[in-house]
């Protein structure tokens, strides 16, 4: 990428799409891991009642939000993979 964060060519754009797709495929697992970690931390007494009130209720809400984020990441990763596959078919000039 250029210093200003702009793409410098079509090949670089394809690489960015591929990297985003890879990251997107990892996000659902990471969301699940964070949710499991928080539940385990609550069970170990590392999370207690705070300003939010009921920690169990907050953990349920956090887990649901992480689950929704994981589902959205799955859809995003699939779309990015499709975009990457289609972009790979673009004719790029040889250097």
Secondary structure as GFF3:
##gff-version 3
##sequence-region A 1 95
A	DSSP	alpha_helix	10	43	.	.	.	ID=ss1
A	DSSP	alpha_helix	55	88	.	.	.	ID=ss2
###
